[in-house]
Structure formats: structure tokens, C-alpha cells
Amino acid sequence: MKIPLRTASKCMSLVKCMSMTKCVSIAVLVLFAAAQAAAQGPAGAGAAGAAGGGSSSHSYNPLKWIGKKDAKPTGDSPVSNAELDQKLETELRAMQVLSADTTLKQACVNFLKRVDCLAALHASHNVGLNFECVKSNVTGVRVGTDTSSCRMPAGDKPLSLAKTIKLLKPDADGKSAAKDAESVAKQELTAAGA
């Protein structure tokens, strides 16, 4: 079988073209790799920069891009604000929610937010529960007073206010009582200037 000369030359040019494409793609890869190596600088410079030894102030960690700017305590923070506490104590004592011998700071010692403490105070007063039991269940911290008469959740995990009310007084509507207490607490904080 004889292949015409014209067809053979077309095949040869196709083979040359394919090998030329391979050569060009290999050259591009080599140039790209060389550019990457040059960007890293001298040997070990990339490792020193990654280890924090570089002089650049830019961080590649995206979590460090988000900075805290002048974090100020809010009225709902656990940090005590004496003037706010005094206003709230006067109001709570007038409603007989807080006893005369207890300060708000003492009552709210294990709560993370003041609004949660106020809600627990109101809920325990409105539903007729022992505040120390409510406090122990909501914060998950057993207080120094005797809470042996309190029903506690299994596992010592904190409960929501609604679940605490339901646990301590099963016949009460825990959701609505908690919702009412939380809205009153927010209103009190707003009225007191928090």
C-alpha cells in the first residue's frame, strides 16, 4: 500500500504541530514555576515570613482583618454600672421583685447579661418561684444557698427561662411567662437609660 506524497507531508506537518504545542505548553509551565520561585525570595524567606519573622505588617489570617475598635461596655454588659443599678434597684424594690437586703449586683452575680437577670427576677416574682432555683437553672451554676429543694435539669446545663419555669412549675405557661418577663426587663433597662 502506497501513501501519496501529499498526504504524507500533511501527516508530518500535523506531527510537528502537535510536538510544537507540547513544547510551548512545557515552556509556559517552566516560566510559571520560575516566576513562583522568584516571588518567594531567597530560600527560607517564605518560611520565615509565615512563621512571623517577616517585616511585613500585613497578616494573611482573615480573622485578624476584623479588628475590635474601642470596645465599650453597653448597658447590658456584665460590667456593673452603679448609677444604672441604683435606678433599677429602686424600681425593683418598689415592685417587691427585689428584697430590701439584696443588691442587684448580688442577685445578678452569675448572669452573663443584666437583661437575663432582670427577666429571671420578674419571672420568679410573677410565677411565684424561688429566685435562687431559677438562677441556678438559667445560669447552670449552683449558688451557695440551699437549692436542694429545687428541681434541677440533668447534666447541670443551663436552661432557657421558659424551660426553667416549666421545670419548676409544670402547670405554668413557661413560654408566655418568660416572654412577659423578658419584655418587662428590656423596658426597664431602656427606661433606666441603658
C-alpha positions in Angstrom: 0.0 0.0 0.0 1.4 3.3 -1.1 0.6 6.6 0.6 0.5 9.5 -1.7 3.3 12.1 -1.1 0.9 14.9 -0.4 -0.9 13.0 2.3 2.4 12.0 3.9 3.6 15.7 4.1 0.3 16.7 5.8 0.8 14.0 8.4 4.3 15.1 9.1 3.2 18.7 9.5 0.5 17.6 11.9 3.0 15.7 14.0 5.3 18.7 14.0 2.5 20.9 15.0 1.5 18.6 17.9 5.0 18.4 19.2 5.4 22.2 18.9 2.2 22.6 21.0 3.7 20.3 23.6 6.9 22.3 23.6 5.1 25.6 24.0 3.0 24.3 26.9 6.1 22.9 28.7 7.9 26.3 28.3 4.9 28.1 29.7 4.8 25.8 32.7 8.6 26.3 33.3 8.2 30.0 33.2 5.3 30.0 35.6 7.2 27.8 38.1 10.2 30.1 37.8 8.0 33.2 38.5 6.6 31.5 41.6 10.0 30.6 42.9 11.3 34.2 42.3 8.3 35.6 44.2 9.2 33.6 47.3 12.6 35.3 47.5 15.7 33.6 48.8 15.5 30.1 50.2 13.7 30.1 53.5 12.3 33.6 53.2 8.8 32.3 52.7 9.0 30.1 55.8 10.3 33.0 58.0 7.5 35.2 56.8 4.9 32.5 57.5 6.4 31.9 61.0 6.0 35.6 61.8 9.6 36.5 61.3 8.9 38.8 58.3 8.9 42.5 58.5 5.5 42.8 56.8 2.7 44.1 59.0 0.1 42.5 56.7 -1.5 39.3 58.1 -2.8 36.6 55.8 -5.1 35.4 58.6 -8.6 36.8 57.7 -9.7 36.7 61.3 -7.1 39.3 62.1 -8.5 41.6 59.5 -11.6 42.2 61.7 -10.4 44.4 64.5 -12.1 45.5 67.6 -12.4 49.2 67.6 -12.9 50.8 71.0 -15.0 48.1 72.6 -17.2 49.9 75.1 -19.3 48.2 77.7 -23.0 48.5 77.0 -25.8 48.8 79.5 -26.5 45.1 79.1 -23.0 44.0 79.8 -22.0 42.1 83.0 -19.9 45.1 84.0 -21.6 46.9 86.8 -22.8 50.4 86.3 -23.5 51.8 89.8 -25.9 54.5 88.7 -27.9 52.2 86.5 -28.0 49.6 89.2 -29.3 52.1 91.7 -32.1 53.2 89.4 -33.1 49.6 88.8 -32.8 48.6 92.4 -35.2 51.4 93.5 -37.7 50.3 90.8 -37.5 46.6 91.6 -37.8 47.1 95.4 -40.9 49.3 94.8 -42.5 46.4 92.8 -41.3 44.0 95.5 -39.3 42.0 93.0 -36.0 42.5 94.8 -35.8 42.2 98.6 -34.6 45.1 100.6 -31.5 43.3 101.9 -30.2 42.3 98.4 -28.4 44.4 95.8 -28.9 43.9 92.1 -25.2 43.1 91.8 -25.5 40.3 94.4 -28.6 39.0 92.7 -27.1 39.0 89.2 -23.7 37.6 90.1 -23.7 34.6 87.8 -25.7 36.0 84.9 -23.9 37.0 81.7 -26.3 39.8 80.8 -28.2 42.1 83.0 -31.4 41.7 81.0 -31.4 38.0 81.7 -31.1 38.6 85.4 -33.9 41.1 85.4 -36.1 38.7 83.4 -35.4 35.9 85.9 -36.2 38.2 88.8 -39.6 39.2 87.2 -40.4 35.6 86.2 -39.7 34.2 89.6 -41.8 37.0 91.2 -44.7 36.7 88.7 -45.0 32.9 88.7 -44.1 32.5 92.4 -40.8 30.7 92.2 -37.7 30.7 94.3 -35.3 33.1 92.6 -32.3 31.1 93.7 -33.7 28.0 91.9 -34.5 30.0 88.8 -31.0 31.5 88.9 -29.3 28.0 89.3 -31.2 26.6 86.4 -30.8 29.5 84.0 -27.1 30.1 84.7 -26.1 26.5 85.2 -24.2 27.5 88.3 -25.2 26.1 91.6 -25.4 29.0 94.0 -24.1 29.0 97.6 -27.6 29.0 99.1 -29.5 25.8 99.7 -31.0 24.7 96.4 -31.7 21.1 97.5 -35.5 21.7 97.3 -35.1 22.9 93.7 -35.7 20.7 90.7 -32.5 20.7 88.6 -32.0 19.6 85.0 -30.0 16.6 84.3 -26.4 17.3 83.4 -26.1 20.7 85.0 -26.5 22.5 81.7 -28.2 25.9 81.7 -31.8 26.1 80.6 -33.8 28.8 78.9 -36.1 30.8 81.2 -39.2 29.2 79.7 -37.8 25.7 80.3 -36.8 26.6 83.8 -40.3 27.9 84.6 -41.8 24.7 83.1 -39.4 22.5 85.1 -40.0 24.3 88.4 -43.8 24.8 87.9 -45.2 22.3 85.4 -48.7 23.8 85.4 -47.5 27.3 84.5 -47.3 28.6 80.9 -43.5 28.9 80.7 -43.2 30.5 77.3 -45.6 33.3 77.9 -44.3 34.0 81.4 -40.7 34.1 80.1 -41.7 36.3 77.2 -43.5 38.7 79.5 -40.6 38.9 81.9 -38.1 39.5 79.2 -40.1 42.3 77.7 -40.5 44.0 81.1 -36.8 43.6 81.7 -36.0 45.2 78.3 -38.4 48.1 79.1 -36.8 48.7 82.5 -33.3 48.8 81.0 -34.5 51.3 78.4 -36.3 53.4 80.9 -33.2 53.4 83.3 -31.0 54.7 80.5 -29.2 51.6 79.4 
